[in-house]
Amino acid sequence: MATLAELDIALPPIIVHRASMRVIDGLHRLRAAQLRGRHTIAVTFYDGTEADAFVLAVESNVRHGLPLSLPDRKRAAARIVATHPQWSDRKIASVTGIAPGTVAEVRRRAQAGGAGEDLPRIGRDGRVRPVDIAEGRRRAGQLISENPDLSLRQIARAAGISPETARDVRNRLSRGEEPLLPARPRGARPRPREEILRVVPHSGYGETVRHDTAAVPAFTEGLSAVNRLKADPALRLNETGRQLLRLLSVHMLPPDEWEGIIDTVPPYWSGTVAHLARECAHIWEEVAARVEKNLAQGNDSPVPAATAVPAAAPVLPVDSPAIPRV
């Protein structure tokens, strides 16, 4: 703390939960400002719930604060499991800095015999996946048998699976097969996604079609770039930045999923969808051009502008009785 107080540079704003006025991130910066005799400090207000504020506090601490002990991280994971039971083990692990298996053990102790153990969960990428994919396939098979006219999206929503899984179940049933995938021999490992995309059986003639394998590394590099953007507080700690991250994440789908989306478009909507896709592409081209223009005009600082204290940042008195609560 003394080191922070001695620094003669502008520090990032502290993050304060607006509803409770609790400091989410930056308590040491607040104390340092007090030691330096400052009467105000720049803040970024967070407008989420108490539960989400706790998640942000833990995540901020794990990323750049004083490291929490393992028991503290387990207790944080238990609290997040209780407030966000729909989150996957990997998503909670990425917040608390412990292994997904440890989160799974914490969840088992917290939810032993309780409800919600088999509900679909939201992963780190924001997509919903069932805990037991076999049960989702069984449910989809039953829905298709009872009502063959249901769309893939309706089946997927009702069964808690992806539209592509629903498509696979429908195809298997049409061939007279069971909706569940055959059990993999013990010790056998699944093929990498890249290998599966490289050679795909052609549905009509028993031949194979080779996909452009350049799409695979391009997707991987794009997804990696988006994940790096998600780790930047300058984007994830404000609504506009989060909106940008959501828009970029929506487009980061592997090539096989794009093919599934294309195949799902009804023929009578093909023209409309194609027109909208081109319009979206045009909008993104405009965004790219304006971002590059800003860079060319000299806004090329290696440190994101939002990490510096903005001139118009909200300020609060450092001796306010509301602020020091944690």
N, C-alpha and C positions, 0 to 999 in steps of 0.2 A: 504493500500500500504506500509506503514511504517513497518507493521508486516512482509510482504513478504521480505522487504529489510533486516530485522533483521535475517531472517532464514538462517542458514548456511547449507542448504541441497540443493541437486540438484533438480531443478524444471523441470516439463515436458517441452519439446520444445513448443514454441509458434507456432501457425499455420498461415501461410502467403499465400495469394493468389498470385501465381507466376506471373500471367499476369499483375496484377495491383500493386503488392507489398503492398497490404493493409493487415493489421493485422485482421485476422478473429477471433482468440481466443488467449488471452494472453497479452492484452495491459497492464494490471497491472503488469504482470511479466516483461514486457519490461521496464516499468517505474522503477520497483524495481531494475532491473539490472543497470539502469542508476544511481540510488541513491547509489548503492554499488560501483560505479566507474568502472563497467565492460565495456569493449570495444566491446565485441562480445556476442552473445546469440545464443543458438541452436534453429533451426527452423525445422518445417515440412512443406514442400511446398504443396499447394493444387493446382491441375491443372484443376479444373472444370471451368465452366462458371461463369460470374458475378452473375447470378441469383442463381446458386447452391451454390456459396460462401456465398451469403446472407442467404440462408436457413441454412447452416452450422453455420454461426455466431449466428443466432437466437437460433438454437437448443443448441449450446454450452452455450449460456447465460442462457437459461432456465434451463439447467441441473446443472450448477455449478457456474454461474457468479452472478453478482448483479442482483436481480430480476427486470425484466421490469414491468412497471405499466400496468394495464389492457388496457388503451388507446393505449400504445405503442405496446402491443401484438396484439391488433385488427388491428393496422396499418400494423404490420408485416404480419398478416394473409391476409390482403387485397393485399399487394404486392405479396405474394406468390400465391394467387389465380390468380393474373394477369399474373405471369410468369410461373406458373405450374397449369393451369386450369384442367389438366387431373388428378390431385391428388384428392383423396376423402376428404371429410370433416374431417373424423377421422385421416387421415394421416397428414393433415395440423394442426389439433388440437394437435397431438402428438409432433409436432415440436414447435409450438408457446405456448403451455401450457394453452390453453383455451378450453372450451367445444366444442364438435362437432356442437352442435346447434348454438353456437355463430359464428362459421365458416360458417355455412349454411346461417345465416342471413347476414354476411359480403358478401358472394357470391351472395345472392339475390340482394343486393344493387348494387354490382359491375357489375352484368350481367343481370340486369333487361331488358327484351326484347331483349337481345343480343343473338348471336349465341353461341353454345357450352354448353347450359344448359342441354341438354339431351344426351351429348356424354358419352360413357363409361368412368369410372374413375378407377385409380389405387389405391388400398388399401394399408394399412400398410404392408401387407404380400407380396406386389408386384404383386398381381393378379388383372386382369382387370374385372370389374363388371359393368353392365349397371345401369344407374340411375333409369330407369323405366323397371323393369324386365318383366312387362306385355307386353310392346311394343316389347321387344326382343323375347318373346314367340310368339307373333303374326307374327313377321317377320320370325321366324324359321318355323312356320307352313306354311306360304306362300311359302317359299323356298322348303320345303319338298313336298308340293303339286305340285309345278311347275317342280321340278326335284328330283324325289325319289331316284336317284342313288348317290346323293351327300353324302360324308362321314360326320360323326358327327363333325369332326374337321372343315370341310369346312363350315358347317351350323353354327357352333358356332362362327367362325371367322366373317362370313358375318352378323350374327344377333347380335353380341356383347354379347354373353352369354357363359356359360361354356359348354364343351362337354357333361357333365352329364345332364344339362338342355335340351340340344338338344336331347339327348337320351330319356328323359322323354316326350318331345313334340312328338317325332316320335312314341313312344309307345302309347301315348294317341290318336293320329290320327289313328293308326292301330286298336284301339279298337272302333273307331267311336266317340271319345270324342273331346271336344274343346281343343285347345292347352293351354288355360289358366287354372290355378288351380282354383277350386271352392273357392268362398269367404268364409273366416273364420267367424263364428258367432261373433258378437260384444262381446268383453270381454273375448273371448277364447284365451288362450295362446298356442303358438306352443310347441310341446314336445321337451324336451332337446335332443341334438344330441346323448347323451349316450343311452337314452331310445329307440330312433329310431334304433340305431345300434344293440341293444340287441335282438330285435325280428323283423325279416324281413319276409314278406310273401314269400313263395316259388312260383316261377313263374309257375311251372308245375303242381303241384298236390293239390294246395289249402292248404297245410300244412305250418308249420312254421319251419324255421331253426334258431338255436340260435348260434350267433357268439361268439367268444371268447372275453368276455368283458374285459379281461386283456389288449387287444389291445387299448382300449379307454383310460385308465389312462396312459398307456405307451406313447401314442400319445400326450396327454395333458402335461405330464412331459417333453417330448422331445421338444415340441413347446415352453414351458416356458423357458427351458434351452437356446434354440436358441435366444429367445427374450432378455434374459439376456446378451448373447454374443453380440447381436446387439447394446446394450447400452454401450459397452466397447470401448472407443476411441482407445485403442491399436489395435483393429481390424477394426473398421469402418473408421478410418482415413488414411488407406493405402490400396493400390490396392490389395495386396496379401490377407490382412485380409478381405476385401470386397468380394473377390473371394471365400474365405472359407465360409463366411456367406451365399453367394448366393447358393453354393453347398449344404450346410446344409438345407437351407430353401426349396430347391427343393424337398428334401426327406421328409419334414414334412407335409405329406398329411394324412388326416383321413382315416381310414380303408375302408370306403365306396367308396372313390375316387380311392383308389388302386384297388378295385374290378372293378370299371368302366374302369380303364386303362387296366386291364387284359382282360376284356370282349371285348375290342376294338381291340385287336391284331388279325389280320387275321390268320386263321389256318396254311396257308403256310409259315408264318413268325414265328411261335411259337418256333421252334427250335433255330432260330437265336436270338430271343429276350431272350429266356431262357439262352442261352450261354452268351450274353452280360450282362444280369442281374447278373449271377454268377461272371463274370469278374469284374463288378463294386463292387460286394460284397467283392471279393478278394482284390481289391485295398483299400477299406475302412478298411478291416482287417489289411492290411499292415500299413495304416495310424494310426490306433488305437495302434498297437503294437509299432510303433516308438515313438508315443506321450508318451505312458506309459514307454518306455525305457528312454526317456529324463527325465521323472519325477523321475524314479528310480535312475538316475545318479546324482540327487541332485538339479535339476532345479525346485525346488518346492516353490519358493518364492511366498507369497500370493499376491504380487503386480506384475502385468504383466510387463515383462521386457521392453516393448515398452513405458511404462509410465515414465521410467527414461530417463534422457538425455543420449543418446548413445554417445560413444566416437567418432564415426565418423559422428555425426549429422552435417548437413550443418550449418554454422554459418554466421551471418551477423553483420556488425558494428551496435552497438546500437544507434549511432548518425547519421545513414544513413537517409537522408531526405525522402527516399522512405518509410521507415517502419512505422512512426507514423500515417500515414493516416488511417482513419477508416470510 
